[in-house]
């Protein structure tokens, strides 16, 4: 009962998804048409060359009026169609892939754009390995749909109809057997194999993605695991995930092989039945030798376009599973809507940011069914009735216990998340009406998850302002107390840093983040625990430099360090969802 | 193209691949034989003269149907057997490769930390890479070998019908690879370029994804998206280039195939001696010819996946070789070199599976042996740490520690402080065994650390760093990654000591989920959870390396008290750059420029008026400003 409805859902889900995938390719319909034309002709040429050869041979030796004396013509047709078959096959493949790879390029761009709109708040619950799998592997698998699904179906349809017409003209009986055979191979087999295959294909994709994420995590956390004496357990853990994936992979390839085997054997049985029938037609005198032979030769060589369709049942499933993952990412609702520059308000200066009765809550995870008597109404409140007035040039410090909502406050001020209630304005404009580009130009953040790209140190800093001059970059580095690092690196500012700065200390990474903020010309700087990994002396120097160099910029520092908070102009405490003066 | 290096990979069984090729060839023979049978049978019933070679065919429908059925049965059986052979090969290779590639990395006896490649690369090779390499053995090699075997099939099928045609088709088959040879080198070059580009684009996407938050802060994400779009387009173009090359080989293949068939048919018509029965002979040549060429034509399509597999296989082999080299260098006793070498193609998988079982059994006893060790050592009152003329120089020549001399008691709270670069982390690394090759002496409980195995050290000590990883899963899993099965009460107690009880309750208990990298916890909460995880181990020696850098003030005091209390039962070494954190420590080691500049109690050092006192004064000036 339940599985039945699941299957139904899955099938309709797949159909919707295929329709959605197909809709994406509308702009490339012309290319697809060319692929279908070339493919159909290619397959028909292969059949026709055999039939023409048979006609020529029969015309040469036998005495059958329609072919008599025309064998030269038929021989020529056979040679020409045979030789142009390769060209047509080339065209089919070329146009198919032209279409598919253009699609993949566009989908990749779309998916990355989606991830951009989700970041940072919308991506926190996603495993990184998982997202990498989506943007590389999964998208690649869509190629099977775009290059090897639609056009093969169309090609099978066109060429089979042509073959059917020809066979029926030769003998209605032959046409009938051909029709039944074609239906079995290209309709019945894919339909029967689709359901059982989908499940295993989906399992394989999920198992592989799980293993990938698990490996990434355990390999990166191997030192900790070793230190905790947990390596043996981790191996069992990873081993179990490996077995799960290998099993799923085995089942999927088992299905695929079985499907191929069934297709192959059914095709042969159809050929056998056709042969026996042709024998009967011949001995009963229901068909003349030329028609009988032409029909047999034509039928025997007419299955090629159907094989890819019969395989679709198995071959398409991994693609659908991948598509499901891609689309589920594309369907995620971004935490904020970006404001494009064709509507909303421009922002050219920063004259303060104001929060009035701002609240923020999020939907809690409701997976524990017992005990919890839903008294939060399913939502967890983080900020509630928060007021904050930031004046230009101020240096504000914010403290609060772990988990009090400091990071959420920064997300709201930066508009990485949308508040649930209250008013929030930047330079007296509602924050949600301001062009996102302008908002980013006015505000910058030194966050705790700073990423260091594998670029030179200078380029890493220049990320904040690509048109910055060398002097500006040097100044920013100096302001962030990076001089000792520059001296230490073999090529100084032009030293190529390792991926995510794995050759730097946490404190050095934090200073690079600061240098970026200094370089950006944003008048409002938010700093989230900017010195948490620096020793006290360095922290003191960095803060002194920050206060000296900030000029008329506005700064908001979130920290729990007394040494940091001691130096701010105004100190606020985040408590019970609101800010109070300390 | 068969790459020798791939043949030596763990779990690779050339024998199985050859068997697959043979089975496929027999199946193909049965399938091709159907054609002359069908043509001769239908031809006879239509009254066309049947060639001598096919005259033996039964004329009556019954036996004819039996013959056709028999051939189909052969085809079915070969495929069914091939399926199980291929499944066993794939499973064996999958297991052997995962063991060699990553499961062995989690061997508690492994000495070195270096994976040899970034975790990302290793993870990718372990999933996609292994899949691709396995298909090289289950699909690519069998197809390649089958292509050669098809020459025999061709002779078997066509020789009786038309020897001349058989000769021409065989020549065509041999000539086909030659036809595409001139462009082969060029194609391979483009393909390699494409594969490199593929990796580059992949890495670029990954980096962009990981740095997305940073990019967004500076409004640089649009620029990055444009760059990536451009790169994707470049990748598309080079992929089309690869495809173009491949397809040109396909055209050439088709030209060779059909030219050979036309010539074979023409030769049979013009020179054949069978008289009128030539018609059927020619049809057999034409129809069977196309099928006989099919595997070779298919191979053109498989070229690319074969190349990818070879590239991935070589990357895997590089890792295994490098590890083997590393193992030999460090002469690690725990890893059996036989499992890596796998020279005998048929013995290898069994051997490596066996090792994996042995390793698992060893790890089962890991816990027990550790407990024993622990009991041993904690019963030993002399479990203090002592350093004599301890000097450490990094491989790049940087001397981080110089002539350190100190003694730490078996119990107590010791602070290790100093500015960045003073050698704190290096000393911690030496104590935990992460760094090896010190000069001088460094002993724990009277035994040189260099003489203790990694496992012994892990049993003796717990290192908690402020940057420690949390794992996707539950709170329980993060507290007990070793699967030791602590009771709920023990877990609650540890959480209580770091002040996490109410948080865990609000999240829904011990089985509440932890997001990737602890994403649903704040920095301080993550650190406190890491400390609770360490506390549960009840080891005689603890190192807290900047373990509380993100902890808020409310919990700072809780944790400081915790350290002092812990110092009553164990030796606790707290590494910090915030001097206030070690105010109550029993003694303090103050490092400066890799030397032990001062040591003693907090007051003592402050009163001494040395470097420590100066730093304390400077920090206090910042901290007391509030």
Interface residues (C-beta under 8 A of the other chain):
Chain A: X46 X49 X50 X53 X54 X57 X58 X60 X61 X62 X78 X79 X82 X83 X85 X86 X87 X89 X90 X93 X94 X97 X98 X101 X102 X104 X105 X108 X109 X112 X113 X115 X116 X119 X120 X123 X124 X125 X126 X127 X128 X129 X131 X132 X135 X136 X137 X208 X211 X212 X213 X214 X215 X216 X217 X218 X219 X220 X221 X222 X223 X224 X225 X226 X227 X228 X229 X230 X231 X232 X233 X234 X235 X236 X237 X238 X239 X242 X245 X246 X249 X250 X253 X254 X257 X258 X260 X261 X264 X265 X268 X269 X271 X272 X274 X275 X276 X278 X279 X280 X281 X282 X283 X287 X288 X289 X292 X293 X296 X297 X300 X301 X365 X367 X368 X372 X399 X400 X401 X402 X403 X406 X407 X414 X416 X436 X437 X440 X441 X444 X445 X447 X448 X449 X450 X451 X452 X453 X454 X463 X464 X465 X466 X499 X500 X505 X506 X507 X513 X516 X520 X529 X532 X533 X534 X535 X536 X537 X538 X539 X540 X543 X560 X562 X563 X565 X566 X567 X571
Chain B: X31 X34 X35 X37 X38 X39 X41 X42 X43 X44 X45 X46 X47 X48 X61 X64 X65 X68 X69 X71 X72 X75 X76 X79 X80 X82 X83 X86 X87 X90 X91 X94 X95 X98 X102 X103 X105 X106 X107 X108 X113 X115 X118 X119 X120 X122 X123 X124 X126 X127 X128 X131 X138 X202 X205 X206 X207 X208 X209 X210 X211 X212 X213 X214 X215 X216 X217 X218 X219 X220 X221 X222 X223 X225 X228 X229 X232 X233 X235 X236 X239 X240 X243 X244 X247 X248 X250 X251 X252 X253 X254 X255 X258 X259 X261 X262 X265 X269 X276 X278 X279 X282 X283 X286 X287 X290 X359 X360 X362 X363 X364 X366 X367 X370 X419 X420 X432 X434 X454 X455 X458 X459 X462 X463 X465 X466 X467 X468 X469 X471 X472 X481 X482 X483 X503 X508 X509 X513 X515 X516 X517 X519 X520 X521 X522 X523 X524 X525 X528 X533 X534 X537 X546 X549 X550 X551 X552 X553 X554 X555 X577 X578 X579 X615 X618 X619 X622 X623 X624 X625 X626
